Amino acid sequence: MPTKPLLAHYFAAACWLLPLAASSQTPEKHYYGPDSTKDYYLAIRPLAPIKGVVVLLTSSQTPEPVLLETRLHSAAYLNSLLMVYASVFELVPDSGTVSRINRLINHIATDFSADTSRFVLGGQVFAGNIALRYTELAYEQPQKFPIKPKAVFTVGSFVDLPELYAWCGREIRKNYYRGNVGDAQYLLNYFQKQALDAAALKRLTPFDHTDTLGHERWLTGLPVRLYYDGDPFWEVQSRHNSLYDNPVAGGSELITHLLQAGNQDAALLLSKQPGYRPNGVRNPSSISIVDETECIQWITGIFNILNPALPQNWKSPYIFPLPESWTLERTAFPPSFSPNSPYKGFEEIHFPPGWGQANTEDYWTVSYLFRLEGRQAMDAAKLQDFLKAYFQGLIADNTRRRQIPKEKLVPVNPTLTKARTEKGDLETYTGMISSFDYMAQVPMQFYCRIHLKPGGDSFTPLLIEISPKRFDHPIWQKMEATTEQFQCGTGQAN
């Protein structure tokens, strides 16, 4: 069993650094108080003018490590959202913590001329209950707050503080997993120092499961999301903690209360992947459990923000159906990892549910739509160059983040031939891509099919399907079924 408390692991230095999408995504350090070691936040400006602000709070660490653990800022960058990371350096939403957040928000609004009606507040672990309670108070006493958050979310958080107090006692009595025992002792010492007993925590908590409808009544009119690790039973095996000792229990109860109160925008989200710290340590409270693209799409939907990679009043002149249970991502092209591409436009990517899960039938299967500006004359050689540049950049970006030794890498080598032109295509190409699987850290061969579609003089649609499965595998039938339904010039995208 580990000998260090989780709090020690939580603040440990990570072993890799997430490169930001471009030099313009370099975090800006802004000070909002006299203490230069604590009174600052990191802000990442978006590609286009700011149309909303996302503030993610942590508890007792400086904000720099958050950049190692999530790509929320990269997704926000492409969607007109200013991303802010800050620490409150406290574990409960007392008056001092609330005042600190007020100063932080006022400074962000002033420095970035940000619309105070377009803020979303989030919090990780202990800062999650702080974000929730701050939001409740902002709606209960709006005259005392600079913002009323349009939405709030938490990551791996205990939302019921009296229950957290009880959890500490249970973990100490159980005395099994030393990390949890250390955390429990740390928290009880903190509560004692702050003169916070169970009754005091009941006044501070955003939620108390023993109340019919308590402080959470102020959340019934806005979107609320609680993110948790999707494998809560891991704690049963590794830490001997049942669901009673897991923060997801209180989170699910809070969401149930909100749903019962009529809030249909309240959701409990379990991650598709287990949570890990950047150093590879399994941790269910890691921000990595948040699907960054999906989260930012949720926020842009709240603010009704159109992706700035597209013209201001652009409506999709194509139909490209998304297979059931697949996920969609749209980003500007060229991507951050291939900034020197001669092509401009945007890409739409379709991911099957098992894309990132080894030993699944759809591992590494992807369907792309590249909508390139202008009429592009393509042949096998140009398409090979296109694929090589794209995947070389993608792999280089991910191998840097994972600190994969260079000697493991293999060159990207696409080989394409012109095939029989399929219905609806201008030209069809098939072939192979010799590449590197940065997730498993082994060489990989992809089968590839490319459909060059008619788009007129203003743009060129390029549909690219890749999979390590042979062309006779059923996964290709699923991709081809949606490709056959592609229509350019009519309808709107999903």
N, C-alpha and C positions, 0 to 999 in steps of 0.2 A: 504493500500500500504506500502511496505517496506520503512523505513526511511533512511537506510544507502545506500551510493553509491555502485555500483557493485564492484568497486575497493576494497572497504572495505571487502565485502563478499569474493572477490577473494583471498585475503591474509589472511582470517580467518583461525584459526587452525582447522584441520580436527579431527573428533572424532574417527577414527580408523586407524590402521596401516596395510598396506599390507605386510604380511609376505613373504619374498623371498623364492624361491624354495628350497634352501639349504644353508648351511653355506658358501659355495663357491660363493653364489650370494650376499653376503654382499657388499654393495656399498663401494668403496674405495674413500676416499676424497683426491683429488690432488690439490695442490696450484700452481698457475701459475703467481702470482703477489704479491706485498708487502701487499696488504690489505686483511687480513685474513678473514674479514667479507664478502667480495665480490669476491675476485680473486681465486675462486676454482670451481671445478666441481666434480660431483659424477660419478664414472665409475663402471660398472658391467661387469666383465670378462665373456666370454662364457665358455661353457663346454669344447669345443674343441679349437684348435688353432685359433687365430683371422684371419678371411678371409674378414672382412669388418667392418666398423665403422658407427654407427648411432649417430648423435649428435642432440639432441632436445633442442632448446633454449626456455627459457621463458623470460619475460620482466623485471618485477620489484620485483619478489619474489626470495628467495633463492631456490635452486633446490630440497631440501628435500620434500616439499609438493607434488611434481610431483609423487613420489613413492606411494603416497596414492591414486592416481587417475588413474593410468594406469598399465597394465601388459606388456607393451612393452618390458621391460627388461627381463621378464620371457620367452617371446617368442624368443627374441634375444639370450638368454642364450643357447637355444637348437639348434641354427642355426649358430654357429660360428661367431656371430656378437657382437662386443664390443658396449655396450650401454652407452652413455654419456648424462647426464643431466647438464645443465649449465644455468645461467642467464646472460643476457647482461646489465640489470639494466638501459636500455634506451627504448624509444618508437619509435625511428626512426633510419634509417640506415645512420647516419652521419659518418664522417671520424673517429671520436673517437670510435664509435661502431664497425666499420669495423676493425680498428686496434686491438681492444679488441678480436674480434673473431679470427683474425690472430694469436695473441699470444696464445689463447686457442687451436687452431688447431695445431700449432707448438708443444705445450707442449704435447698434446695427441699423436701425431706422434712420438715424442721422447721417452716419457715414456713407450709406449706400442709397440714400433718398428712397428707402423702401416703403411701399404702401403697407401701413400697419394693419390693414384689413385682410392682408394676404400672407399670413404666417401659419406654418404648420409646426407643431412642437412634438419632439420625440425624446425618449429617454431610455438609456440602457441600464439594466439591473436596478440598483437603488434609485438612480435618477429617473427611472420609469414612473415610480409612484410619485416622485416630485413633479414630473411633467403633468401627470394626471391631476394632482391636487392643485397645481398652479392654474391649470385650465378651468377647473371647477370654480376656483375663487375668482378668476377673471370674468366668468359669467355671473357669479353671485354678486360681485362688487365691481362692476366694470369701471366705475369712476376712479378706482385706485390702481388700474392697470393700463399699460400702454397698448396692449393688444388683447383681443379675444381670439385665441387660435381657431382657425377654420377647421382643424382636425388635430388629433393627437394619437400618438402610437408609442408603444413600449416594446422593449426587447428583453426577454428572459427575466421579467420583473415579478417580484412579490408585490401584489397590489393591495394586499390586506395586511397592514402593519401589526395589528394585534396578533394575527396568525403568524407573522414572522417572529414576533416575540416568543410565541409558544413554540415555534419551530426550533429556536435556539435552545430552549430547555430540553426538547426531545433529542436533539442531536448530541448534546452533552451527556445526557443520560445513556443514550445508545452507545456512544463512544466507539464507533466502528471506523468510519472514514475520517482520517485525521484532518483532511482539508476542510470538511464541513464542521468538525469539532472546533478547529481553529477559527473559522469564520464566525461560528456561534459565540465563542468566547469574546472575540473582537467586538461583535455587535452588542452583546450584553454590557461590556465595559463602556462602549460608546453611549448606550442608553442610560447607564448609571451616571456617567459623567454629565450628560445633558439633563439629568433628572427626569427621564422619560420612562414611566411605568406603563403598564398595559392601558390604564385609563387615559393617560396623556397621549399615547399613540392612537387611541380611538378618536381623539379630537383632530389629530393630524392626518389620519389615513384618508386616502381618496375613496376607500371602499372597506366596509365591514360586513362580512357575510352574515352576521347575526341581525343586521338591520333589514327591514323590508325594502326600504328605498331611502338610503342615507345621502351622503355627499354626492354620490354618483347621479343623483337626479339632475345635476347641472350638466351632465354629459348626454342627456337624452336627445338633444337636438343637433348633434354634430357627429361626423364620422369618427369612429374610434377603432383602433386596431391593436391587438395584443399578439406579439410574435413569440412563439416558443419552439424549442427544439422538437422535431417531429418524432423522436424516439424516447419518450419519457420512461419507457421500461428499461432503458440502459441504466438508469439510476437504481433500479431494483437489483440488477446484477452487480453493478460496480460499487454501489454505495449503500445497498440495503435500504433504500428509501422508496417507500410506496408512493402512490399518487397523493396521499395525504401530506407527504413531505416534499412535494414538488410544486413550484410556483404556478404550474399550469392549472392546478386545482382551483386556486383562488381566482385566477384569470378567467377560467371558464364560468365560474359563478358570477363574476362581474358582468361578463357578456350576456349571460342568461338574464340577469336583472335588467340590463339595458334593453334587450329584445322584448322582455315582458312589459317594459315601460313604453314600447312603441318605437324604439330606435332600430330601424332596419339597416342602418349603416354601421352597426357594431359587429365586429368580426373577431373570432379567435383563429389565428393562422399557425399551423404547425409546419415546420420547415420540411422540405423534401430531402435535404441533406443534413447530416449531423453537424453540430457546431464545433468548429476548431479554431484555436488561436493560430496566429501566423507562424508560430514555432512548432506547429503540429500537435499541440496538446489538445486532446478532446475536451471541449467545454460547452455545455448546453446554453450558456449565457452569452456566447460570442455573437457579435453583430453579423458574423458571416451567415447566420441562419436566415437573415432577411434576403429575399429575392429582390435585388436592387432595382432591376428594370421594372418588375411588377409594382413595387412600392412607389417608384417615381411616376409610373403611369396612373396609379391611383390618385396621386397628388395632382398631377396635371389635369386629370378628369374633374377633380374638385374645383380647380381654378379655371377650367375650360381653356387650357393652353394648347395651342396647336404647335406641333414640333417645329422649332425654328429652322430646321434644315430645309423646310418646305416654304414656298412663298406664302405671304400673309393670309391670303384668302383661298389657298389651294384646297381642292377637293380631289380625292383620289380618282383618276380616270381609268381605273382598272378593277377587275375582280380577280382576286387570288385567294381562294378559300383556305382556311386554316383547318387541318384535320382535327377531329375530335380529340381532346385531351392534350393537344400540342400547344405550345406557347409561342408568342410573337414578340419580336423586338424590331423597332425601326430606329435607325441612327443615320447621321450624316455620313456621306461618302466624299472623300476617302476617310477611313477610320483613323483614329489617333496613332495606330501602330504602323500606318502606311501613308504618311503625310505627303509624300512626293509623287503620288499617283497622278498621271496626266488626266484622269477622269474625275468628273464632279457629278454630284447628284445625291442619292441616298440609297440605303439598302434596307430591305425587309427580310428578316431571318425567321424561319420556322423551325422550332426545336421540338422533337418528340419527348415524351415524359422521361425516357431512359437515357437521354443524350449523354449525361455526365456520369452514368452509373455503369461501371464495368460489369461484364457478363450479362448484360441485357441485350435483347434482340435489336434495339435501336441505338446502342452506344455509338457515339460519334456520327450519327446520321443527321444531316442538316439539309434544308432546302432554302436556297437564297433567291431573292429577287433583287437585282441591281438595276435601278432606274438611272441610267447615265444621261447626262445632259447632251443634247445634240444628236445628230445621226452619226453613229460610230460604225465604221467599216471594220468588221472582225473576220479573222481567219484563224486557223489552228495555231499558228505561231503567235499571234497577238493574244489569243486566249490563254495560251501556255504562259506567256509573260505576265498576264493579268493574275492568273492563279498563283504563280510563283511568288510574285511580289506580295500578294495578299497573305498567303500562308507563311511566308518567311517572316513578315512583320508580326503576325499573330503569334507564331511560335517564339520569336525572339522576346516579345513582350511577356509571355507567360513563363519562359525559362528564366528570365531575370527575376521575376517575382518569386519563383519557386527555388531560386538558386540552384538550378540543375547544372551539373558540371558540363562544360563544353564538349568533353570527350564523348558524352552520351549522344550528342546530336548527330543527325544525318541530314544531308542536303534535301531541300524540297525540289522534286523533279516531276513536273506534269508531262504526260505524253498523251496527246489527243489526235484523233483522226476524224475526218468528216464522215458522218454516217448518213443513212437514208433519212431524208427530210421528213420529220413527223408532221402530222396534221396541225396547222396553225403556226408552224415555224417558218422563218425565213431560211434558217439552216439549223442542223442538229449535229452535235459532236459527242463522241464518247471517248473514254480513255481511262487512264490510271494516274494517280498522284502518289508518288513516293514521298512520305512525309514523316513527321515525328509526333507521337502521342505524348504530349507534355503532362497529361494526367497520370498515365501509367509509366511514363518515362521510358518508352520503348519505340523502335521504328514501327511504322504502320503504313499499309497500302490502302488507298481509297479508290473505289470505283467512282467514276464521275460521268455525268450526262449533262450536257449544256444545250439549252434551247434559246436560240437567238430569235426574238419575236419582233414583228413590225411595230414601229412606234411613231413613224412620221419623221419630220425634220427637227422637232423640238426635243425628242428624247429617244433613247434606245433601251428597251427592256431586255434584260439578260437573266434567264432563269438557270440556276446551277444547282444540281443535286449531287450530294456526295454521301458515300457510306462505305464502311469496310466490308459490307456484305456484297456478295456477288449479285449480278443483275437479275438472276432468277429468284432471289429471295423476296418474300412477300412485302418487305418494307418498301421496295421499289414500286410495287403496285399502288401503295398508298400515296407515295409522292407523285407518281404519274397521274393518279386520279385527280389531284388538285391542279397539276400542271395543265392537264387537258381542259380544265374549266377556266383557265386564265383567259380573261378578255381585256383587251386594251382599247380604251376609248369610250367604254360604256360602263355604267354602274359605279359603285363605290366600294372601297375595300372594307373588309371586316374590321 
